[in-house]
Amino acid sequence: MSEPIPAWQCIGCGRIEAPQTCLGICQDRRVEFVYASEHREAQRELASAARQRDALLALVRRLAWIHPRDAGWEGSYRALQAEARGLLATLTGDAPASGSDAAR
């Protein structure tokens, strides 16, 4: 990843200039920039989304590959439900489900 380049931005028209040594071959070309603070925020959101994806993927893998014994399917299902509720509470910042909700 590239490092930020300090530059000057006009508060009137928005033109951005970065002091450089001119080589005599300069041409103005249209380019797109984002503010470094907005880029850092997007990186934080992307990292958070990746962590959420990984946590959910791990739960789905367990669900896909678990093989409960004949009499153990309900216990396995309830355990996965509890894990999923905890994970959702962690990811969304909600309080864990109450005991009455767990019985559903």
Backbone hydrogen bonds, N-H to C=O, Kabsch-Sander energy under -0.5 kcal/mol:
donor,donor_aa,acceptor,acceptor_aa,energy
8,W,17,E,-3.9
10,C,15,R,-2.7
14,G,10,C,-0.9
17,E,8,W,-3.0
22,C,20,Q,-0.6
39,H,35,Y,-2.3
40,R,36,A,-2.8
41,E,37,S,-2.0
42,A,38,E,-2.2
43,Q,39,H,-2.3
44,R,40,R,-2.4
45,E,41,E,-2.5
46,L,42,A,-2.4
47,A,43,Q,-2.4
48,S,44,R,-2.3
49,A,45,E,-2.5
50,A,46,L,-2.2
51,R,47,A,-2.2
52,Q,48,S,-2.4
53,R,49,A,-2.6
54,D,50,A,-2.5
55,A,51,R,-2.3
56,L,52,Q,-2.6
57,L,53,R,-2.8
58,A,54,D,-2.1
59,L,55,A,-1.7
60,V,56,L,-2.5
61,R,57,L,-2.5
62,R,58,A,-2.0
63,L,59,L,-2.4
64,A,60,V,-2.6
65,W,61,R,-2.1
66,I,62,R,-1.5
72,G,69,R,-1.4
73,W,69,R,-0.6
73,W,70,D,-0.6
76,S,72,G,-2.2
77,Y,73,W,-2.6
78,R,74,E,-2.8
79,A,75,G,-2.3
80,L,76,S,-2.5
81,Q,77,Y,-2.4
82,A,78,R,-2.5
83,E,79,A,-2.3
84,A,80,L,-2.7
85,R,81,Q,-2.7
86,G,82,A,-2.4
87,L,83,E,-2.5
88,L,84,A,-2.8
89,A,85,R,-2.5
90,T,86,G,-2.2
91,L,87,L,-2.7
92,T,88,L,-2.6
93,G,89,A,-1.4
101,D,98,S,-0.5
102,A,98,S,-1.4
103,A,99,G,-0.7
104,R,101,D,-1.3
